[in-house]
């Protein structure tokens, strides 16, 4: 079977699974396939995945529980069967997506053992907080006085969301572990826990919504589906079914089974998993030199030559651009290592590099030579306030321009003098020939 065909089969099977619906069965709290249309989609999904249709049906409407004494198979009601169906579709899609990412990385020659890479992260968020914190750490590391710079700190919002124990994510995971929890009991727990938190509020006339005051402004969240969307059960029956598929591609996607050998469903919190993934991403970013490209949408009608001031200003504020500019102007946006600074600006004060010189002292001599005030010298770097780098470059350009003019003048003088000497020698030679020929004519 061609690889592309196998991928299309898996995608088509996921789409067919989404069309399978359920109705109440004859027994209490049981479900059956709703009608012939749903049976058709079930059969198509089984055919595409190359697995037994009856086993696929049982995996959707039944659940196996393991106790120390016995293995119990119980039926699922229609609502639980839908959750089981969606869980199966999600895990198939997740495995396929991860396989595609690995395949693409391998095809472009990614060397997983390499310590060097160029990565592109496309994300909408408040990146300025990360860069602000990194600036604070660098100032402290270099011994730079930054006490007068006011940084916006959203640590209290982060603690509200992810702090353990007692953060929103921790309370959400806790609620998901109790079968009788509902979105209302979860919301009431939030109201009680954060009633004195200035970043949290309960909207009026609501029994389950809550408001978080983020850096960019307040956001109202509806807790109705928080519990359902946070639950991500890994069902053993699903994994066994797909692992036994007669399609080599599908079986390979599920060749490495997780720790679900006990025939029990393992609860996995999507919020906690996202938090761990985000932390891993932050660890990676902290080891790199990030460069930010912020894309601003000029209008909401998606047409050219239209610029909406209010909309653009809101994006700049929410994206942290205005705050980043403010901090950049107040702090030291330009920084160079002593070596880089001397390599570029040593010509401003050649005497600074005489003998056995100290790099830090040499940098100070250069800056003092031009009368610079808005700078600080760290342990390994020169920190310059906004505008000072342009001033240094202007002085450097003036010296280089003067040197270029001098060189041009010397070269032009040399060329002109050489031409004059050649012409003079030729004139003398012609004069001597003429004078020698005069007696012949007399």
C-alpha positions in Angstrom: 0.0 0.0 0.0 1.3 3.4 -0.9 2.1 5.7 2.0 0.0 8.5 0.7 -3.0 6.2 0.3 -2.6 5.0 3.9 -2.5 8.6 5.2 -5.7 9.4 3.2 -7.4 6.2 4.6 -6.6 7.3 8.2 -8.0 10.8 7.6 -11.1 9.5 5.9 -11.6 7.0 8.8 -11.5 9.9 11.3 -14.2 11.8 9.3 -16.4 8.7 9.2 -16.0 8.2 12.9 -17.3 11.7 13.5 -20.6 10.7 11.7 -21.3 7.7 14.0 -24.1 8.5 16.3 -25.7 6.6 19.2 -29.1 6.0 20.7 -30.3 4.5 24.0 -30.1 0.7 24.2 -32.6 -1.8 25.6 -30.6 -2.0 28.9 -30.2 0.8 31.4 -27.3 3.2 30.7 -26.5 1.4 27.4 -26.0 2.6 23.9 -26.4 1.2 20.4 -25.6 2.5 16.9 -28.4 4.9 16.2 -29.4 4.0 12.6 -28.3 2.6 9.3 -26.5 5.8 8.4 -24.4 5.5 11.5 -23.8 1.8 10.8 -22.6 2.7 7.3 -20.0 5.2 8.7 -18.9 2.7 11.4 -18.4 0.0 8.7 -16.5 2.5 6.5 -14.2 3.5 9.4 -13.5 -0.1 10.2 -12.8 -0.9 6.5 -10.4 2.1 6.2 -8.6 1.2 9.4 -8.6 -2.5 8.4 -10.0 -3.6 11.7 -13.0 -5.7 12.7 -16.3 -3.7 12.6 -17.8 -5.6 15.6 -14.7 -5.0 17.7 -14.7 -1.3 16.7 -18.4 -1.0 17.8 -17.7 -2.7 21.1 -14.7 -0.3 21.7 -17.1 2.6 21.3 -20.1 1.5 23.3 -18.5 -0.6 26.0 -15.8 -0.1 28.6 -13.6 -2.5 30.5 -12.7 -2.0 34.1 -10.1 -4.0 36.0 -10.5 -4.8 39.7 -8.2 -7.0 41.8 -10.8 -9.8 41.6 -12.1 -9.6 38.0 -12.4 -7.8 34.7 -15.8 -6.1 34.3 -17.2 -5.0 31.0 -20.0 -2.4 31.3 -22.0 -0.6 28.7 -21.8 3.1 28.1 -24.8 5.5 27.7 -25.1 7.5 24.5 -23.3 10.5 26.0 -20.4 8.5 27.2 -20.2 6.6 23.8 -19.9 10.0 22.1 -17.0 10.8 24.4 -15.4 7.5 23.6 -15.9 8.0 19.9 -14.3 11.5 20.0 -11.4 10.1 22.1 -10.7 7.4 19.5 -10.8 10.0 16.7 -8.4 12.3 18.7 -5.8 9.7 19.4 -5.7 8.5 15.8 -5.4 12.1 14.6 -2.7 12.8 17.3 -0.6 9.8 16.3 -0.9 10.7 12.6 0.0 14.3 13.2 3.1 13.4 15.3 4.2 10.9 12.6 3.9 13.6 9.9 6.0 16.1 12.0 8.7 13.5 12.5 8.7 12.6 8.9 9.0 16.3 7.8 11.8 16.9 10.2 13.6 13.8 8.9 13.1 14.8 5.3 14.6 18.3 5.8 17.7 16.7 7.3 17.2 17.6 11.0 20.0 16.3 13.1 18.5 15.5 16.5 22.0 15.2 18.0 23.0 18.7 16.9 23.2 21.5 19.4 22.6 24.2 16.8 19.3 24.8 15.0 17.1 27.6 13.6 13.5 27.3 14.8 10.4 29.2 13.8 7.7 29.6 16.5 4.4 30.9 15.3 2.4 31.9 18.4 0.2 34.7 19.5 0.9 35.9 23.0 2.6 38.4 25.3 6.2 37.7 24.3 7.4 40.9 25.9 7.1 39.3 29.4 9.6 36.7 28.4 12.0 39.2 27.0 11.5 41.6 29.9 12.4 38.9 32.4 15.4 38.0 30.3 16.5 41.6 30.4 16.2 41.7 34.2 18.3 38.6 34.5 21.0 39.9 32.1 21.2 43.3 34.0 21.6 41.4 37.3 24.2 39.1 35.8 26.2 42.0 34.4 25.9 44.1 37.5 23.9 46.8 35.8 21.8 49.2 37.9 18.2 48.9 36.5 16.3 49.8 39.7 14.8 52.9 38.0 13.3 50.9 35.2 9.7 49.8 35.8 8.9 46.4 34.3 5.4 45.1 34.0 5.2 41.9 36.0 2.4 39.4 35.4 3.6 36.8 37.8 0.4 37.1 39.9 -1.6 36.1 36.8 0.7 33.1 36.2 0.3 32.1 39.8 -3.5 32.4 39.5 -3.5 30.1 36.5 -0.8 27.5 37.1 0.5 27.6 40.7 0.5 24.4 42.6 -1.4 23.7 44.7 -4.4 26.0 44.3 -4.1 27.4 40.8 -6.9 27.2 38.3 -5.2 24.3 36.4 -4.7 22.3 39.6 -8.3 22.8 40.6 -9.5 21.8 37.2 -7.5 18.6 37.3 -8.8 17.9 40.8 -12.4 18.4 39.6 -11.8 16.1 36.6 -10.8 13.3 39.0 -14.2 13.3 40.7 -17.0 11.7 38.7 -19.7 13.9 40.4 -18.0 17.2 39.6 -19.8 19.5 37.2 -18.9 22.8 35.6 -21.0 24.5 38.3 -19.2 22.9 41.2 -15.9 23.7 39.5 -16.9 27.4 39.1 -18.0 27.6 42.7 -14.7 26.2 43.8 -13.0 29.0 41.8 -15.2 31.6 43.3 -14.4 30.4 46.8 -10.7 30.0 46.3 -10.0 33.3 44.5 -12.6 35.6 46.0 -9.9 37.9 47.3 -7.6 37.7 44.2 -7.5 41.1 42.4 -6.9 39.3 39.1 -10.0 37.2 39.4 -13.7 38.2 39.4 -17.1 36.6 39.1 -19.3 38.3 36.5 -22.8 39.4 37.7 -25.8 37.2 36.8 -23.6 34.2 36.0 -23.2 30.9 37.9 -20.3 29.4 36.0 -18.4 32.2 34.2 -15.3 33.8 35.6 -13.1 36.8 34.6 -9.3 37.0 34.6 -7.6 40.4 34.4 -4.7 39.7 32.0 -2.0 42.1 31.1 -3.8 43.0 27.8 -7.2 43.4 29.5 -10.0 41.3 31.1 -11.2 38.1 29.5 -14.4 36.3 30.5 -14.3 32.5 30.4 -17.3 30.1 30.3 -16.6 27.1 32.4 -19.4 25.0 30.8 -17.0 22.6 28.9 -13.8 23.0 30.9 -14.1 19.6 32.5 -15.1 17.7 29.3 -12.3 19.4 27.3 -9.7 18.8 29.9 -10.3 15.0 30.1 -8.2 13.0 27.8 -8.6 9.3 28.7 -6.4 6.8 26.9 -8.6 3.8 26.5 -6.9 0.4 26.4 -9.5 -1.1 24.0 -8.9 1.6 21.5 -5.1 1.0 21.5 -5.5 -2.8 21.3 -7.9 -2.5 18.4 -5.6 -0.2 16.3 -2.5 -2.1 17.2 -4.1 -5.2 15.7 -5.0 -3.4 12.5 -4.2 -5.3 9.2 -3.0 -2.0 7.8 0.7 -1.8 8.4 0.7 1.9 8.6 -2.1 2.1 11.2 -0.5 -0.7 13.3 2.9 1.1 13.1 1.3 4.3 14.5 0.3 2.3 17.6 3.3 0.0 17.7 4.5 1.5 21.0 1.7 1.2 23.5 1.8 3.4 26.6 1.2 2.1 30.1 -2.4 0.9 29.6 -1.8 -2.8 29.7 -4.1 -3.2 32.7 -7.1 -2.6 30.5 -7.9 0.5 32.5 -8.4 4.0 31.2 -5.7 6.4 32.2 -6.7 10.0 32.9 -4.5 12.6 31.2 -5.1 16.3 31.8 -4.9 18.3 28.6 -4.2 21.5 30.6 -1.4 20.0 32.6 0.1 18.4 29.5 0.0 21.8 27.7 1.7 23.4 30.7 4.5 20.9 30.6 4.9 21.4 26.8 4.9 25.2 27.3 7.6 24.8 30.0 9.7 22.6 27.7 9.3 25.3 25.0 10.4 28.0 27.4 13.4 25.9 28.4 14.4 25.7 24.7 13.8 29.4 24.1 16.0 30.3 27.1 18.9 28.5 25.4 18.5 30.4 22.2 18.9 33.9 20.9 15.3 34.9 19.9 14.3 37.4 17.3 10.7 38.6 17.2 8.6 39.4 14.2 5.3 40.8 15.2 2.6 40.8 12.5 -0.1 43.5 12.7 -3.4 43.3 10.9 -4.2 46.8 9.5 -7.9 46.2 9.3 -10.7 43.6 9.9 -12.2 43.7 6.5 -9.1 42.2 4.9 -8.8 44.8 2.2 -5.7 46.9 1.1 -5.1 50.6 1.8 -7.3 50.6 4.9 -5.6 51.4 8.3 -7.7 51.2 11.4 -6.0 53.2 14.2 -7.9 51.8 17.1 -7.6 48.2 16.0 -3.8 48.5 15.3 -3.2 50.3 18.6 -5.0 47.5 20.4 -2.9 44.8 18.7 0.3 46.7 19.6 -0.8 47.0 23.2 -2.0 43.4 23.5 1.2 42.1 21.9 3.4 44.0 24.3 5.0 46.1 21.6 4.2 49.4 23.3 5.5 48.2 26.6 8.6 46.7 24.9 9.4 50.1 23.3 8.8 51.9 26.6 11.2 49.6 28.4 13.7 49.8 25.5 13.8 53.6 25.8 14.1 53.5 29.6 16.7 50.8 29.7 19.7 49.9 27.6 18.5 48.5 24.3 21.9 48.2 22.7 24.5 45.9 24.2 27.8 44.7 22.9 30.6 42.5 24.3 33.8 44.4 25.1 35.5 42.7 22.1 32.7 43.6 19.7 32.7 47.2 20.9 36.5 47.6 20.6 36.5 45.9 17.2 34.1 48.5 15.8 34.9 51.7 17.7 38.6 51.4 18.7 39.5 53.9 15.9 37.7 56.6 17.9 40.5 56.5 20.5 43.6 54.6 19.2 45.5 55.3 22.4 43.1 53.1 24.3 44.6 50.0 22.8 48.3 50.7 23.6 50.3 48.1 25.4 48.7 45.5 27.6 45.2 47.1 27.8 42.2 46.1 29.8 39.1 45.7 27.6 36.7 47.3 30.0 39.0 50.3 30.7 39.6 50.7 26.9 35.8 50.8 26.3 35.4 53.5 29.0 38.2 55.6 27.4 36.5 55.5 24.0 33.1 56.5 25.5 34.7 59.2 27.6 36.5 60.5 24.5 33.2 61.4 22.8 31.7 62.7 26.1 29.1 59.9 26.4 27.0 59.7 29.5 24.2 57.3 28.9 25.9 54.0 29.3 27.0 51.4 31.8 29.8 48.9 31.7 28.9 45.4 32.9 31.2 42.5 33.5 31.5 41.4 29.9 29.3 43.9 27.9 28.8 47.6 27.2 25.2 48.7 27.7 24.1 51.8 25.7 21.0 53.9 26.0 18.8 54.6 23.0 20.5 56.9 20.5 24.1 56.5 21.8 24.9 53.8 19.2 23.9 56.1 16.4 26.1 58.8 17.9 29.1 56.4 18.0 28.4 55.2 14.4 28.2 58.9 13.3 31.6 59.6 14.8 33.0 56.4 13.3 31.6 57.3 9.9 33.1 60.8 10.1 36.6 59.4 10.9 36.3 56.8 8.2 35.0 59.5 5.8 37.9 61.8 6.6 40.4 58.9 6.2 38.8 58.0 2.8 39.1 61.6 1.7 42.8 61.7 2.7 43.5 58.4 0.9 41.7 59.7 -2.2 43.7 62.9 -2.1 47.0 61.1 -1.7 46.2 58.7 -4.6 45.1 61.5 -6.9 48.3 63.4 -6.0 50.4 60.3 -6.7 48.6 59.6 -10.1 48.9 63.3 -11.1 52.6 63.5 -10.1 53.4 60.3 -11.9 51.8 61.5 -15.0 53.7 64.8 -14.7 57.0 63.0 -14.3 56.4 60.8 -17.4 55.4 63.9 -19.4 58.5 65.8 -18.2 60.8 63.0 -19.1 59.2 62.8 -22.6 59.5 66.5 -23.0 63.2 66.5 -22.1 63.8 63.6 -24.5 62.1 65.4 -27.4 64.0 68.6 -26.6 67.3 66.7 -26.6 66.5 65.1 -30.0 65.5 68.4 -31.4 68.6 70.2 -30.2 70.8 67.4 -31.6 69.1 67.7 -35.0 69.6 71.5 -35.3 73.4 71.4 -36.3 72.5 69.1 -39.2 70.3 71.7 -40.8 72.8 74.5 -40.4 
